[in-house]
Amino acid sequence: MPSCWGVLFEVIGYGFTPQLVTVFANDNPELIQIIIRCMRMYLPAFLLMGFGICIGSYFQASGKAAQSFVIMTLRGIILPVAFAFLFPALFGTSSLWFATPAAELVTSCVAVLLSVREANKSKQKI
């Protein structure tokens, strides 16, 4: 489930992309259009970022450092870097902006799998 903040950032990001972009770059219309397009490719990451962070933090707080390490390393280093090289090679340079959203999606799936596995372990102990 996406976080409330992620949904809020998504709504603001898609609803006010031109206004947000022109705060930082307002003198070059061509650049503004490129940034708007790229920003809209990146925005889906916000829906899942909080999920991976929360699950990873939960594992860390509950003494499950290995699971936390897997989640945080996947979302912060391994998958974004791998996708940053892979996507442009497969789909062209503009696909680079999908690297982080894809990394967050894959990390969320891994986090769910790890959570289900831990829940099943806990049930077996009872």
N, C-alpha and C positions, 0 to 999 in steps of 0.2 A: 504494500500500500504506500503510495507516495506521501511524503510529509506535507503538512499544511504549508510550511514555508516554501517547499518546492513548488507546490501548486500556485502559491502567491507569486513567486518569482516567474513562473511560467506565464501566468496571465499578464503580469506587468510587462514581461519581456516581449511577448508576442503582440500585446495590445498597444504598446508604446515604443516599439523598436526604433522607429525613425527619430522620435523625440530623445530617446536615450542616447542614440548615436550622435546626434547633432550637438549634444552637450560637450562631446570630446573632439568632434571633427565636423566643423560646419563650413569650411571654406572650399571643399572639393566635392561637388555633387557625385562624381563618378566613384570616388572613394567611399562616400556615404552609402551608395547602393551596394558596393561590395561588402562593406561591414554589416549592413542589414542582412544580407543573404547569409553571411558566415555566422552571424550571431544567432539567427533562427535555426541554423543547423546544430549549433552547440547547446541551445537552450534545453532540449530534452534531458540533458544530464542532471539538471536541477531537480527533476522529479524523483530521481533515484539516489542522489548523493546522500541525503539524510538517512536513507534506509541502510546503506552499507556502513556508514559511520556509526549509527546506533547499534546495529548488530555487532560490529567489531568492538565497540566500546563495552557492550554487554558482556561479550566473551572475555574481554580484558578484566573487567570488574569482577567477574565470577571465577577468576583464576584459570581461565582457559586460554592461556597465552598463545598456544599454537594456532588455534582457530582464529583468534584476533589477528595474529601475524599474517596468516594466509589472506584474510579479507583485506586488511589494510595495505599489504604489499601488492596484492592484485590491483586494487583500485588506485593506488598512488604511484606505482612504479611500473610494474610488469606489463599490465594490459594497455595503459595509455601509450607507453613507448612502443610496444609491439604493434599496436594498431596504427600508431603514427607512421610507422614504416610500411606496414602492410596495406593499409587502405589506399594511399596515393599510388602505390605500385599496381594495385588491382583496379582501382576505380577513378584515378585521376587526382590531381592536386587538391581540388576543392573538397574532396572526401576527407581530408585531414581533419576537418571540423567535426566529423562524426566519431573520431577516435575516443574522446572522453565519454560521450553518451554511450557508446558501445561498451567501453570498459566498465561503466557503472551498471549497465544492464547485465553483463556477464558476472560481475562481482555480486550483484543482487541475487542472481540465480545460485551462485556458489554459497552465499550467506544463507539462503533458504535451505539448501541441501545440508549444510553444516548444522543449522538450527534443528531441522527435522531429525538428523542423526543424534544430536545431543538429547532431544526430547525423548526419542526412543530408548536411549541408554538410561535416562532417568526413570522411565516407566518400568524397565526391566529390573531396576534396583528395588522397586517397591514391592 
